[in-house]
Amino acid sequence: MATTTTRWHELADRILDGGAIDAREAVAVLDSSDAELMEVVAAASRLRFRHFDNKVKVNYLVNLKSGLCPEDCFYCSQRLNSTAGILRYTWLNTDEAVTAAKAGIAAGASRVCLVASGTGPSNREVGKVSDIIEAIKSDTPGVEVCACLGALKDGQAEKLCSSGADAYNHNLNTAESHYEEICTTHTYADREHTVSQAHGAGLSACSGFIAGMGETREQLVELAFDLRAKGVDSIPVNFLLPFDGTPLEGVDTLNPRDCLRILAMVRFVAPDTEIRMAAGRERHLGYLQGMGLYVANSLFLGDYLTSEGQPGGEDLQMIADAGLEVLRMDGADQAADHSATPAVATGAASGAAPVTAPAAQEKKVAIRTRGAGTSEPANA
């Protein structure tokens, strides 16, 4: 019996031939039925494998300064007046930051993401981060470093670039038409300006969003098309973690199948852009995380800024089980084979309960209590 090519594969064919998806079709991806889901994923995966082969880029977060933020982003555990029981600490020194970065690099990360809470850095703080970047690059020359420090002032992106930073992350977070529903202390345009500054200074622009904050399907599509229009090089797709003590506490509208559709929609919109499964994947994708890697080609290893992820070893095992390989950093040919079965995750030895896929359905967000800013081993 002859097989019928589905409309999703026809869409993939058109994109592979140089065409593009339109907004109506992108909404249709999000509206597709459960019976169509495997075809949607299979079609999107063709774009992923065309541009990224079987490689997964592993990123590792280092939270240089936790909490203490004057902004009121409704989703954020570090926001003004947040009562979330997160770690709160001021700047790590250079040695502490390098030690934290090395934990992720040793586990297979080829990019380290240096993050600090706040509206944006002072010139002195940019100098501090520049010293950290130079130290990390000196220790591991092949590693990429991405900074995420908030809104930038004139000249700061250039300073970070000259110190060796490869990329700058500043997420748009939600569609412009929805932005006033999630933040009142700055605007969507403010965020656009920083993305433009970073790109203009020669840094790779990393900008994504958080799904599940009350936006419509049309607004998710609006944002995906805006990110494509801005020419960002990587798109982190986060899924809302509804921290207790924030305005979005208790908001839990996503299911694993919808999360796969969101990843697929972004892949159809931006077929050759790095798409990262980011915070919330454990909670919202659950057992479908591995399937998500057939659409996304990047993830964060281990813990996030203020919440725990699943043990780093399980992340690496998930990549291997999917038949995928960790992308090596430049000059890392002699490094350990991170595509092989990993050892027991260090997070399990830290005294903190690891968050595995079955725990993804729990209602409380697991607060990070290990790694940067603590004396406990990192989850990597």
Residue pairs with C-beta under 8 A, 6 or more apart in sequence:
5 13
6 36
6 39
6 43
8 29
8 32
8 36
8 39
8 40
8 42
8 43
8 44
9 39
9 42
9 43
9 46
11 21
11 25
11 43
11 268
12 43
12 44
12 46
12 47
12 268
15 21
15 47
15 268
15 271
16 46
16 47
16 50
16 271
21 268
21 269
23 218
23 221
23 222
23 225
25 268
26 221
26 224
26 225
26 265
26 268
26 269
27 217
27 218
27 221
29 40
29 261
29 264
29 265
29 268
30 217
30 220
30 221
30 258
30 261
30 262
30 265
31 217
32 40
32 261
34 257
37 257
37 260
37 261
40 260
40 261
40 264
41 260
41 264
41 291
41 294
41 295
42 294
43 264
43 268
44 263
44 264
44 267
44 268
44 294
44 295
45 294
45 295
47 267
47 268
47 271
47 272
48 267
48 275
48 294
48 295
48 296
48 297
50 271
51 271
51 272
51 297
52 274
52 297
54 323
54 324
54 325
55 297
55 324
55 325
55 326
55 327
56 293
56 297
56 298
56 299
56 319
56 324
56 325
56 326
56 327
57 110
57 111
57 274
57 276
57 297
57 298
57 299
57 327
58 104
58 107
58 108
58 109
58 110
58 111
58 298
58 299
58 301
58 315
58 319
58 326
58 327
58 338
59 109
59 110
59 111
59 112
59 113
59 146
59 276
59 298
59 299
59 300
59 301
60 101
60 103
60 104
60 105
60 107
60 109
60 111
60 112
60 113
60 300
60 301
60 302
60 380
61 104
61 113
61 115
61 300
61 303
61 304
61 305
62 92
62 97
62 100
62 101
62 104
62 112
62 113
62 114
62 115
62 372
63 87
63 115
63 116
63 117
63 305
63 306
63 372
63 373
64 91
64 92
64 97
64 114
64 115
64 116
64 129
64 132
64 372
65 89
65 90
65 91
65 92
65 116
65 117
65 118
66 78
66 86
66 87
66 88
66 89
66 117
66 305
66 306
66 372
66 373
67 77
67 78
67 82
67 86
67 87
67 88
67 89
67 117
67 306
68 78
68 88
68 90
68 117
68 118
69 76
69 78
69 79
69 80
69 117
69 118
69 119
70 80
70 118
70 119
70 185
71 79
71 80
71 118
71 119
71 183
71 185
71 186
72 79
72 80
72 81
72 183
72 184
72 185
73 79
73 173
73 182
73 183
73 185
74 181
74 182
74 183
74 213
74 246
74 247
74 248
75 173
75 182
75 210
75 213
75 240
75 241
75 243
75 246
75 247
75 248
76 82
76 243
76 246
77 84
77 86
77 241
77 243
77 245
77 246
77 306
77 307
77 365
77 367
78 86
78 117
78 305
78 306
79 246
80 185
82 243
82 245
82 246
83 244
83 245
84 243
84 244
84 245
84 246
84 306
84 365
84 367
85 244
85 245
85 367
86 243
86 306
86 367
86 368
87 306
87 367
87 368
87 369
87 373
87 374
89 373
91 116
91 125
91 128
92 100
92 372
92 373
94 128
94 131
94 132
94 135
96 372
97 114
97 132
97 135
97 136
97 372
98 132
98 135
98 136
98 139
100 371
100 372
100 378
101 112
101 114
101 136
101 140
101 143
102 139
102 140
103 346
103 371
103 377
103 378
103 380
104 112
104 301
104 302
104 312
104 378
104 380
105 112
105 140
105 143
105 329
106 380
107 301
107 302
107 312
107 316
107 338
107 380
108 301
108 316
108 326
108 335
108 336
108 338
109 143
109 301
109 380
110 142
110 143
110 144
110 326
110 327
110 328
110 329
110 332
111 143
111 144
111 145
111 146
111 166
111 167
111 329
112 136
112 143
112 144
112 145
112 146
113 145
113 146
113 147
113 148
113 169
113 300
114 129
114 132
114 133
114 145
114 146
114 147
114 148
114 149
115 147
115 148
115 149
115 169
115 305
116 125
116 129
116 148
116 149
116 150
117 150
118 149
118 150
119 150
119 151
119 185
119 186
120 149
120 150
120 151
120 152
120 153
120 194
121 129
121 149
121 150
121 152
121 156
123 153
123 155
123 156
123 159
125 149
126 149
126 156
126 159
126 160
127 159
129 147
129 149
129 160
129 163
130 159
130 160
130 162
130 163
130 165
131 163
133 145
133 147
133 160
133 163
133 164
133 165
134 163
134 164
136 143
136 145
137 143
137 145
137 164
140 329
141 330
141 331
142 329
142 330
142 331
142 332
143 329
144 166
144 167
144 329
145 164
145 165
145 166
145 167
146 165
146 166
146 167
146 168
146 169
146 204
146 206
147 160
147 165
147 167
147 168
147 169
148 168
148 169
148 170
148 206
150 170
150 194
151 170
151 186
151 190
151 191
151 193
151 194
152 168
152 194
152 197
152 198
154 197
156 197
157 168
157 197
157 198
157 200
157 201
157 203
158 201
158 202
160 168
160 201
160 203
161 201
161 202
161 203
165 203
166 203
166 204
167 198
167 203
167 204
167 205
167 206
167 233
167 234
168 194
168 198
168 201
168 203
168 204
168 205
168 206
169 206
169 207
169 236
170 191
170 194
170 195
170 198
170 206
170 207
171 191
171 207
171 208
171 209
171 210
171 236
171 238
172 188
172 191
172 192
172 195
172 207
172 208
172 209
172 223
172 226
172 227
173 179
173 182
173 183
173 191
173 209
173 210
174 181
174 182
174 209
174 210
174 213
174 215
174 219
174 223
175 215
175 219
175 220
175 222
175 223
175 226
176 188
176 222
176 223
176 226
177 219
177 222
178 213
178 214
178 215
178 216
178 219
179 187
179 188
181 213
181 214
182 213
182 214
191 207
192 230
195 205
195 207
195 230
195 232
196 230
198 205
199 205
199 230
199 231
199 232
204 233
204 234
205 230
205 231
205 232
205 233
205 234
206 232
206 233
206 234
206 235
206 236
207 227
207 230
207 232
207 234
207 235
207 236
208 227
208 232
208 234
208 235
208 236
208 237
208 238
208 276
208 278
209 220
209 223
209 227
209 235
209 236
209 237
209 238
210 238
210 239
210 240
210 279
210 280
211 220
211 237
211 238
211 239
211 240
211 254
211 259
211 262
212 239
212 240
212 251
212 252
212 253
212 254
212 280
212 284
213 240
213 248
213 251
214 251
214 253
215 223
220 262
220 265
221 265
221 269
224 235
224 265
224 266
224 269
224 270
225 269
227 235
227 269
227 270
227 273
228 269
228 270
228 273
232 273
233 273
233 274
234 273
234 274
234 275
234 276
234 298
235 266
235 270
235 273
235 274
235 275
235 276
236 276
236 278
237 262
237 263
237 266
237 275
237 276
237 277
237 278
237 296
238 278
238 279
238 280
239 254
239 259
239 278
239 279
239 280
239 281
239 283
239 284
239 285
240 248
240 251
240 252
240 254
240 280
240 284
241 279
241 280
241 283
241 307
241 365
242 248
242 249
242 250
242 251
242 252
242 365
243 249
243 306
243 307
243 365
244 364
244 365
252 363
254 284
255 284
256 284
256 285
256 286
256 287
256 288
257 288
259 281
259 284
259 285
259 288
259 292
260 285
260 288
260 291
260 292
260 295
263 275
263 277
263 292
263 295
263 296
264 295
266 275
267 275
267 295
267 296
274 297
274 298
275 295
275 296
275 297
275 298
276 296
276 298
276 299
276 300
277 285
277 289
277 292
277 293
277 296
277 298
277 299
277 300
278 299
278 300
278 304
279 300
279 304
279 305
279 307
279 309
281 289
281 292
281 299
282 289
282 309
282 310
282 355
282 356
282 357
282 359
282 360
283 360
283 361
283 362
283 365
284 360
285 291
285 292
285 360
286 357
286 360
286 361
287 357
287 360
289 318
289 357
290 318
290 321
290 322
291 322
293 299
293 318
293 319
293 322
293 324
294 322
299 315
300 309
301 309
301 312
301 315
301 316
301 380
302 309
302 310
302 311
302 312
302 315
302 347
302 371
302 378
302 379
302 380
303 309
303 347
303 368
303 370
303 371
303 378
303 379
304 368
305 368
306 367
306 368
307 365
307 366
307 367
307 368
308 347
308 352
308 354
308 355
308 366
308 367
308 368
308 369
308 370
308 379
309 315
309 355
309 379
310 354
310 355
310 356
310 357
311 345
311 346
311 347
311 348
311 354
311 355
311 356
311 379
312 342
312 345
312 346
312 347
312 379
312 380
313 342
313 343
313 344
313 345
313 346
313 347
314 345
314 354
314 356
316 326
316 338
316 342
317 341
317 342
319 325
319 326
319 339
320 339
320 340
320 341
320 342
324 339
325 339
326 338
326 339
328 335
329 335
345 354
345 379
346 377
346 378
346 379
346 380
347 354
347 370
347 377
347 378
347 379
347 380
348 354
349 377
350 370
350 376
350 377
350 379
351 370
351 376
352 369
352 370
352 376
352 379
353 366
354 379
355 366
359 366
369 376
370 376
370 377
370 378
370 379
371 377
371 378
371 379
371 380
372 378
